[in-house]
Every structure is written in structure tokens, then in C-alpha cells.
Amino acid sequence: MPKESYVTRKKIMSLLSDEEVARIGMAEARWPAEGEDYIDLEHPEQGVRRVAGSKPARSGNILPRSAVREQTWSAILSQVEHKS
């Protein structure tokens, strides 16, 4: 698989504004609400996930949809959808 096909945390983070990066830092302190979409930044290749059930043991390094503008989320989805 070509290296370009991998979705990386760095690639996703490069799409964010400074304000959104700051909001992510605050969002990582809490787990997103039930039903909220998010991306696990440690495993962005897994794509968008949805909170279902209880909080996992590790909640850091997540990117909740609510922490970014809709335009940014769309750009992130474009990266995730074109990973393969």
C-alpha cells in the first residue's frame, strides 16, 4: 500500500485552525456525549466512530466532531474516506 494512502494524526491536525486545536485540548478532558461522532487520533485509519455505551479506559487523543467547524469536519472526512 502506498505511503500516501495512510491517514495520519499529523495530516488531520494540519487541517485544523489554532482555535480548533485549542478546543480539541479541552474536549480531550471529557468524553464525547452518547451518539457523538469522533476520530481516534491514535488510529485515524479506523475512520469516524460514534460514541456508544460507556467511556473507554483511554479517552485522550480523540477528535470529537463538536470541537471543529463543519467545514473542517468535511475536510477530515475527505482524508479518512480516501485512505485506501
N, CA, C and O atoms as a printed pandas DataFrame, in Angstrom:
     atom_number atom_name residue_name chain_id  residue_number  x_coord  y_coord  z_coord
0              1         N          MET        A               1    0.849   -1.177    0.000
1              2        CA          MET        A               1    0.000    0.000    0.000
2              3         C          MET        A               1    0.893    1.238    0.000
3              4         O          MET        A               1    1.821    1.308    0.806
4              5         N          PRO        A               2    0.647    2.223   -0.880
5              6        CA          PRO        A               2    1.477    3.424   -0.914
6              7         C          PRO        A               2    1.373    4.215    0.382
7              8         O          PRO        A               2    0.321    4.255    1.020
8              9         N          LYS        A               3    2.466    4.833    0.754
9             10        CA          LYS        A               3    2.510    5.602    1.991
10            11         C          LYS        A               3    1.440    6.703    2.007
11            12         O          LYS        A               3    0.875    6.998    3.060
12            13         N          GLU        A               4    1.162    7.309    0.846
13            14        CA          GLU        A               4    0.180    8.397    0.765
14            15         C          GLU        A               4   -1.221    7.956    1.169
15            16         O          GLU        A               4   -2.060    8.798    1.489
16            17         N          SER        A               5   -1.483    6.682    1.162
17            18        CA          SER        A               5   -2.826    6.212    1.467
18            19         C          SER        A               5   -3.111    6.167    2.966
19            20         O          SER        A               5   -4.266    6.016    3.363
20            21         N          TYR        A               6   -2.110    6.292    3.784
21            22        CA          TYR        A               6   -2.313    6.255    5.221
22            23         C          TYR        A               6   -2.828    7.591    5.738
23            24         O          TYR        A               6   -2.330    8.650    5.355
24            25         N          VAL        A               7   -3.822    7.534    6.604
25            26        CA          VAL        A               7   -4.328    8.721    7.274
26            27         C          VAL        A               7   -3.520    8.864    8.556
27            28         O          VAL        A               7   -3.422    7.918    9.337
28            29         N          THR        A               8   -2.949   10.027    8.774
29            30        CA          THR        A               8   -2.142   10.233    9.970
30            31         C          THR        A               8   -2.702   11.342   10.835
31            32         O          THR        A               8   -3.426   12.222   10.370
32            33         N          ARG        A               9   -2.346   11.275   12.104
33            34        CA          ARG        A               9   -2.739   12.329   13.036
34            35         C          ARG        A               9   -2.221   13.676   12.533
35            36         O          ARG        A               9   -2.935   14.678   12.567
36            37         N          LYS        A              10   -0.971   13.687   12.066
37            38        CA          LYS        A              10   -0.370   14.929   11.590
38            39         C          LYS        A              10   -1.170   15.522   10.425
39            40         O          LYS        A              10   -1.393   16.732   10.368
40            41         N          LYS        A              11   -1.595   14.665    9.509
41            42        CA          LYS        A              11   -2.377   15.127    8.360
42            43         C          LYS        A              11   -3.710   15.727    8.816
43            44         O          LYS        A              11   -4.127   16.778    8.329
44            45         N          ILE        A              12   -4.360   15.057    9.740
45            46        CA          ILE        A              12   -5.638   15.563   10.252
46            47         C          ILE        A              12   -5.434   16.867   11.011
47            48         O          ILE        A              12   -6.182   17.824   10.813
48            49         N          MET        A              13   -4.429   16.910   11.875
49            50        CA          MET        A              13   -4.189   18.115   12.671
50            51         C          MET        A              13   -3.837   19.311   11.797
51            52         O          MET        A              13   -4.110   20.451   12.173
52            53         N          SER        A              14   -3.236   19.068   10.638
53            54        CA          SER        A              14   -2.880   20.177    9.742
54            55         C          SER        A              14   -4.104   20.856    9.155
55            56         O          SER        A              14   -4.001   21.967    8.635
56            57         N          LEU        A              15   -5.247   20.216    9.227
57            58        CA          LEU        A              15   -6.484   20.791    8.697
58            59         C          LEU        A              15   -7.174   21.735    9.684
59            60         O          LEU        A              15   -8.109   22.447    9.319
60            61         N          LEU        A              16   -6.709   21.737   10.928
61            62        CA          LEU        A              16   -7.382   22.490   11.988
62            63         C          LEU        A              16   -6.825   23.897   12.157
63            64         O          LEU        A              16   -5.635   24.144   11.966
64            65         N          SER        A              17   -7.716   24.808   12.519
65            66        CA          SER        A              17   -7.287   26.164   12.872
66            67         C          SER        A              17   -6.719   26.135   14.291
67            68         O          SER        A              17   -6.903   25.156   15.015
68            69         N          ASP        A              18   -6.032   27.203   14.686
69            70        CA          ASP        A              18   -5.494   27.290   16.050
70            71         C          ASP        A              18   -6.622   27.194   17.077
71            72         O          ASP        A              18   -6.472   26.549   18.115
72            73         N          GLU        A              19   -7.736   27.834   16.784
73            74        CA          GLU        A              19   -8.887   27.804   17.687
74            75         C          GLU        A              19   -9.414   26.370   17.857
75            76         O          GLU        A              19   -9.753   25.954   18.964
76            77         N          GLU        A              20   -9.476   25.633   16.760
77            78        CA          GLU        A              20   -9.956   24.256   16.829
78            79         C          GLU        A              20   -8.980   23.368   17.595
79            80         O          GLU        A              20   -9.404   22.491   18.348
80            81         N          VAL        A              21   -7.702   23.583   17.415
81            82        CA          VAL        A              21   -6.702   22.817   18.173
82            83         C          VAL        A              21   -6.901   23.052   19.669
83            84         O          VAL        A              21   -6.826   22.115   20.464
84            85         N          ALA        A              22   -7.151   24.291   20.045
85            86        CA          ALA        A              22   -7.384   24.604   21.459
86            87         C          ALA        A              22   -8.656   23.917   21.966
87            88         O          ALA        A              22   -8.684   23.411   23.088
88            89         N          ARG        A              23   -9.700   23.900   21.145
89            90        CA          ARG        A              23  -10.949   23.246   21.559
90            91         C          ARG        A              23  -10.766   21.743   21.715
91            92         O          ARG        A              23  -11.385   21.128   22.584
92            93         N          ILE        A              24   -9.923   21.153   20.882
93            94        CA          ILE        A              24   -9.664   19.718   20.999
94            95         C          ILE        A              24   -9.001   19.416   22.328
95            96         O          ILE        A              24   -9.338   18.434   22.990
96            97         N          GLY        A              25   -8.056   20.262   22.719
97            98        CA          GLY        A              25   -7.394   20.075   24.010
98            99         C          GLY        A              25   -8.394   20.056   25.144
99           100         O          GLY        A              25   -8.287   19.239   26.059
100          101         N          MET        A              26   -9.373   20.956   25.092
101          102        CA          MET        A              26  -10.410   20.986   26.127
102          103         C          MET        A              26  -11.335   19.777   25.994
103          104         O          MET        A              26  -11.771   19.216   27.000
104          105         N          ALA        A              27  -11.633   19.376   24.767
105          106        CA          ALA        A              27  -12.538   18.245   24.545
106          107         C          ALA        A              27  -11.924   16.939   25.033
107          108         O          ALA        A              27  -12.642   16.047   25.486
108          109         N          GLU        A              28  -10.593   16.820   24.945
109          110        CA          GLU        A              28   -9.941   15.588   25.392
110          111         C          GLU        A              28  -10.084   15.377   26.893
111          112         O          GLU        A              28   -9.912   14.264   27.389
112          113         N          ALA        A              29  -10.400   16.447   27.614
113          114        CA          ALA        A              29  -10.589   16.329   29.058
114          115         C          ALA        A              29  -11.936   15.687   29.397
115          116         O          ALA        A              29  -12.168   15.278   30.535
116          117         N          ARG        A              30  -12.803   15.605   28.419
117          118        CA          ARG        A              30  -14.107   14.969   28.637
118          119         C          ARG        A              30  -14.365   13.987   27.505
119          120         O          ARG        A              30  -13.849   14.156   26.400
120          121         N          TRP        A              31  -15.153   12.978   27.776
121          122        CA          TRP        A              31  -15.520   12.027   26.732
122          123         C          TRP        A              31  -16.723   12.581   25.998
123          124         O          TRP        A              31  -17.624   13.117   26.642
124          125         N          PRO        A              32  -16.778   12.478   24.687
125          126        CA          PRO        A              32  -17.931   12.988   23.942
126          127         C          PRO        A              32  -19.235   12.341   24.393
127          128         O          PRO        A              32  -19.244   11.237   24.938
128          129         N          ALA        A              33  -20.317   13.038   24.160
129          130        CA          ALA        A              33  -21.640   12.562   24.562
130          131         C          ALA        A              33  -22.070   11.348   23.745
131          132         O          ALA        A              33  -21.590   11.129   22.633
132          133         N          GLU        A              34  -22.961   10.584   24.301
133          134        CA          GLU        A              34  -23.538    9.424   23.614
134          135         C          GLU        A              34  -24.043    9.841   22.235
135          136         O          GLU        A              34  -24.762   10.832   22.107
136          137         N          GLY        A              35  -23.670    9.090   21.214
137          138        CA          GLY        A              35  -24.109    9.358   19.849
138          139         C          GLY        A              35  -23.246   10.334   19.072
139          140         O          GLY        A              35  -23.471   10.535   17.879
140          141         N          GLU        A              36  -22.259   10.949   19.724
141          142        CA          GLU        A              36  -21.398   11.925   19.039
142          143         C          GLU        A              36  -20.339   11.207   18.196
143          144         O          GLU        A              36  -19.783   10.187   18.602
144          145         N          ASP        A              37  -20.081   11.767   17.020
145          146        CA          ASP        A              37  -19.033   11.243   16.153
146          147         C          ASP        A              37  -17.670   11.755   16.613
147          148         O          ASP        A              37  -17.551   12.864   17.136
148          149         N          TYR        A              38  -16.641   10.925   16.409
149          150        CA          TYR        A              38  -15.279   11.323   16.758
150          151         C          TYR        A              38  -14.291   10.498   15.948
151          152         O          TYR        A              38  -14.657    9.501   15.327
152          153         N          ILE        A              39  -13.038   10.924   15.963
153          154        CA          ILE        A              39  -11.947   10.175   15.360
154          155         C          ILE        A              39  -10.909    9.943   16.439
155          156         O          ILE        A              39  -10.529   10.866   17.159
156          157         N          ASP        A              40  -10.457    8.717   16.547
157          158        CA          ASP        A              40   -9.389    8.367   17.472
158          159         C          ASP        A              40   -8.083    8.753   16.775
159          160         O          ASP        A              40   -7.696    8.119   15.793
160          161         N          LEU        A              41   -7.411    9.775   17.268
161          162        CA          LEU        A              41   -6.209   10.274   16.613
162          163         C          LEU        A              41   -5.023    9.323   16.713
163          164         O          LEU        A              41   -4.035    9.488   15.997
164          165         N          GLU        A              42   -5.109    8.340   17.585
165          166        CA          GLU        A              42   -4.068    7.312   17.635
166          167         C          GLU        A              42   -4.283    6.271   16.541
167          168         O          GLU        A              42   -3.355    5.560   16.155
168          169         N          HIS        A              43   -5.520    6.189   16.047
169          170        CA          HIS        A              43   -5.867    5.218   14.996
170          171         C          HIS        A              43   -6.812    5.858   13.980
171          172         O          HIS        A              43   -7.923    5.366   13.783
172          173         N          PRO        A              44   -6.393    6.944   13.336
173          174        CA          PRO        A              44   -7.293    7.612   12.394
174          175         C          PRO        A              44   -7.668    6.741   11.204
175          176         O          PRO        A              44   -8.674    6.994   10.540
176          177         N          GLU        A              45   -6.871    5.725   10.933
177          178        CA          GLU        A              45   -7.171    4.821    9.823
178          179         C          GLU        A              45   -8.472    4.055   10.046
179          180         O          GLU        A              45   -9.028    3.483    9.108
180          181         N          GLN        A              46   -8.954    4.043   11.277
181          182        CA          GLN        A              46  -10.220    3.369   11.588
182          183         C          GLN        A              46  -11.420    4.232   11.231
183          184         O          GLN        A              46  -12.561    3.776   11.292
184          185         N          GLY        A              47  -11.159    5.480   10.859
185          186        CA          GLY        A              47  -12.238    6.365   10.416
186          187         C          GLY        A              47  -13.078    6.919   11.548
187          188         O          GLY        A              47  -12.687    6.902   12.715
188          189         N          VAL        A              48  -14.228    7.404   11.170
189          190        CA          VAL        A              48  -15.149    8.038   12.118
190          191         C          VAL        A              48  -15.822    6.962   12.958
191          192         O          VAL        A              48  -16.258    5.924   12.459
192          193         N          ARG        A              49  -15.887    7.250   14.243
193          194        CA          ARG        A              49  -16.552    6.355   15.181
194          195         C          ARG        A              49  -17.668    7.134   15.853
195          196         O          ARG        A              49  -17.700    8.363   15.804
196          197         N          ARG        A              50  -18.566    6.422   16.469
197          198        CA          ARG        A              50  -19.669    7.053   17.191
198          199         C          ARG        A              50  -19.678    6.513   18.614
199          200         O          ARG        A              50  -19.546    5.310   18.839
200          201         N          VAL        A              51  -19.837    7.419   19.565
201          202        CA          VAL        A              51  -19.870    7.015   20.974
202          203         C          VAL        A              51  -21.122    6.182   21.220
203          204         O          VAL        A              51  -22.244    6.610   20.948
204          205         N          ALA        A              52  -20.899    5.007   21.733
205          206        CA          ALA        A              52  -21.994    4.108   22.097
206          207         C          ALA        A              52  -21.589    3.405   23.384
207          208         O          ALA        A              52  -20.591    2.687   23.420
208          209         N          GLY        A              53  -22.346    3.609   24.407
209          210        CA          GLY        A              53  -22.031    2.956   25.674
210          211         C          GLY        A              53  -21.130    3.803   26.550
211          212         O          GLY        A              53  -21.079    5.026   26.422
212          213         N          SER        A              54  -20.433    3.140   27.429
213          214        CA          SER        A              54  -19.634    3.844   28.431
214          215         C          SER        A              54  -18.282    4.291   27.888
215          216         O          SER        A              54  -17.827    3.845   26.835
216          217         N          LYS        A              55  -17.679    5.157   28.621
217          218        CA          LYS        A              55  -16.361    5.706   28.289
218          219         C          LYS        A              55  -15.287    4.619   28.386
219          220         O          LYS        A              55  -15.253    3.865   29.358
220          221         N          PRO        A              56  -14.414    4.538   27.382
221          222        CA          PRO        A              56  -13.324    3.570   27.463
222          223         C          PRO        A              56  -12.267    4.010   28.470
223          224         O          PRO        A              56  -12.298    5.142   28.952
224          225         N          ALA        A              57  -11.346    3.130   28.784
225          226        CA          ALA        A              57  -10.301    3.443   29.754
226          227         C          ALA        A              57   -9.437    4.614   29.288
227          228         O          ALA        A              57   -9.007    5.428   30.105
228          229         N          ARG        A              58   -9.186    4.703   28.006
229          230        CA          ARG        A              58   -8.351    5.772   27.459
230          231         C          ARG        A              58   -9.229    6.731   26.666
231          232         O          ARG        A              58   -9.890    6.323   25.711
232          233         N          SER        A              59   -9.240    8.003   27.056
233          234        CA          SER        A              59  -10.074    8.962   26.333
234          235         C          SER        A              59   -9.255   10.075   25.702
235          236         O          SER        A              59   -9.827   10.947   25.049
236          237         N          GLY        A              60   -7.942   10.080   25.871
237          238        CA          GLY        A              60   -7.112   11.102   25.249
238          239         C          GLY        A              60   -6.951   10.847   23.761
239          240         O          GLY        A              60   -7.249    9.760   23.266
240          241         N          ASN        A              61   -6.479   11.856   23.062
241          242        CA          ASN        A              61   -6.208   11.745   21.632
242          243         C          ASN        A              61   -7.439   11.462   20.795
243          244         O          ASN        A              61   -7.390   10.691   19.837
244          245         N          ILE        A              62   -8.538   12.089   21.163
245          246        CA          ILE        A              62   -9.744   11.970   20.353
246          247         C          ILE        A              62  -10.073   13.321   19.745
247          248         O          ILE        A              62   -9.728   14.370   20.289
248          249         N          LEU        A              63  -10.738   13.273   18.621
249          250        CA          LEU        A              63  -11.182   14.476   17.936
250          251         C          LEU        A              63  -12.693   14.391   17.797
251          252         O          LEU        A              63  -13.193   13.774   16.856
252          253         N          PRO        A              64  -13.437   15.010   18.735
253          254        CA          PRO        A              64  -14.889   14.987   18.630
254          255         C          PRO        A              64  -15.357   15.942   17.523
255          256         O          PRO        A              64  -14.779   17.010   17.323
256          257         N          ARG        A              65  -16.372   15.550   16.839
257          258        CA          ARG        A              65  -16.919   16.382   15.767
258          259         C          ARG        A              65  -17.295   17.768   16.293
259          260         O          ARG        A              65  -17.124   18.762   15.588
260          261         N          SER        A              66  -17.795   17.842   17.497
261          262        CA          SER        A              66  -18.255   19.114   18.066
262          263         C          SER        A              66  -17.114   20.103   18.311
263          264         O          SER        A              66  -17.370   21.283   18.550
264          265         N          ALA        A              67  -15.858   19.644   18.256
265          266        CA          ALA        A              67  -14.721   20.529   18.530
266          267         C          ALA        A              67  -14.250   21.288   17.296
267          268         O          ALA        A              67  -13.414   22.186   17.401
268          269         N          VAL        A              68  -14.780   20.934   16.127
269          270        CA          VAL        A              68  -14.329   21.582   14.891
270          271         C          VAL        A              68  -15.515   22.125   14.096
271          272         O          VAL        A              68  -16.660   21.707   14.270
272          273         N          ARG        A              69  -15.191   23.071   13.219
273          274        CA          ARG        A              69  -16.227   23.625   12.338
274          275         C          ARG        A              69  -16.685   22.553   11.355
275          276         O          ARG        A              69  -15.959   21.595   11.086
276          277         N          GLU        A              70  -17.875   22.719   10.828
277          278        CA          GLU        A              70  -18.417   21.750    9.876
278          279         C          GLU        A              70  -17.535   21.645    8.631
279          280         O          GLU        A              70  -17.358   20.555    8.087
280          281         N          GLN        A              71  -16.991   22.753    8.186
281          282        CA          GLN        A              71  -16.100   22.754    7.020
282          283         C          GLN        A              71  -14.843   21.921    7.306
283          284         O          GLN        A              71  -14.380   21.175    6.443
284          285         N          THR        A              72  -14.304   22.049    8.501
285          286        CA          THR        A              72  -13.117   21.269    8.880
286          287         C          THR        A              72  -13.460   19.789    8.965
287          288         O          THR        A              72  -12.695   18.949    8.492
288          289         N          TRP        A              73  -14.598   19.463    9.559
289          290        CA          TRP        A              73  -15.008   18.061    9.670
290          291         C          TRP        A              73  -15.141   17.441    8.272
291          292         O          TRP        A              73  -14.740   16.297    8.058
292          293         N          SER        A              74  -15.699   18.192    7.336
293          294        CA          SER        A              74  -15.835   17.700    5.959
294          295         C          SER        A              74  -14.465   17.427    5.337
295          296         O          SER        A              74  -14.288   16.430    4.637
296          297         N          ALA        A              75  -13.503   18.309    5.591
297          298        CA          ALA        A              75  -12.145   18.111    5.074
298          299         C          ALA        A              75  -11.508   16.871    5.700
299          300         O          ALA        A              75  -10.802   16.123    5.022
300          301         N          ILE        A              76  -11.753   16.656    6.979
301          302        CA          ILE        A              76  -11.234   15.468    7.664
302          303         C          ILE        A              76  -11.865   14.216    7.073
303          304         O          ILE        A              76  -11.173   13.230    6.820
304          305         N          LEU        A              77  -13.169   14.251    6.855
305          306        CA          LEU        A              77  -13.845   13.097    6.259
306          307         C          LEU        A              77  -13.274   12.774    4.887
307          308         O          LEU        A              77  -13.148   11.605    4.521
308          309         N          SER        A              78  -12.934   13.794    4.139
309          310        CA          SER        A              78  -12.333   13.590    2.830
310          311         C          SER        A              78  -11.025   12.819    2.946
311          312         O          SER        A              78  -10.746   11.949    2.121
312          313         N          GLN        A              79  -10.225   13.124    3.956
313          314        CA          GLN        A              79   -8.963   12.409    4.195
314          315         C          GLN        A              79   -9.223   10.968    4.616
315          316         O          GLN        A              79   -8.569   10.044    4.132
316          317         N          VAL        A              80  -10.166   10.785    5.505
317          318        CA          VAL        A              80  -10.462    9.457    6.026
318          319         C          VAL        A              80  -11.058    8.575    4.927
319          320         O          VAL        A              80  -10.706    7.400    4.816
320          321         N          GLU        A              81  -11.950    9.132    4.121
321          322        CA          GLU        A              81  -12.612    8.355    3.076
322          323         C          GLU        A              81  -11.666    7.982    1.955
323          324         O          GLU        A              81  -11.911    7.006    1.246
324          325         N          HIS        A              82  -10.579    8.741    1.775
325          326        CA          HIS        A              82   -9.626    8.461    0.704
326          327         C          HIS        A              82   -8.362    7.787    1.220
327          328         O          HIS        A              82   -7.295    7.931    0.624
328          329         N          LYS        A              83   -8.472    7.063    2.307
329          330        CA          LYS        A              83   -7.305    6.432    2.913
330          331         C          LYS        A              83   -6.834    5.202    2.156
331          332         O          LYS        A              83   -5.675    4.811    2.293
332          333         N          SER        A              84   -7.688    4.586    1.372
333          334        CA          SER        A              84   -7.260    3.361    0.676
334          335         C          SER        A              84   -7.303    3.501   -0.829
335          336         O          SER        A              84   -6.972    2.558   -1.547
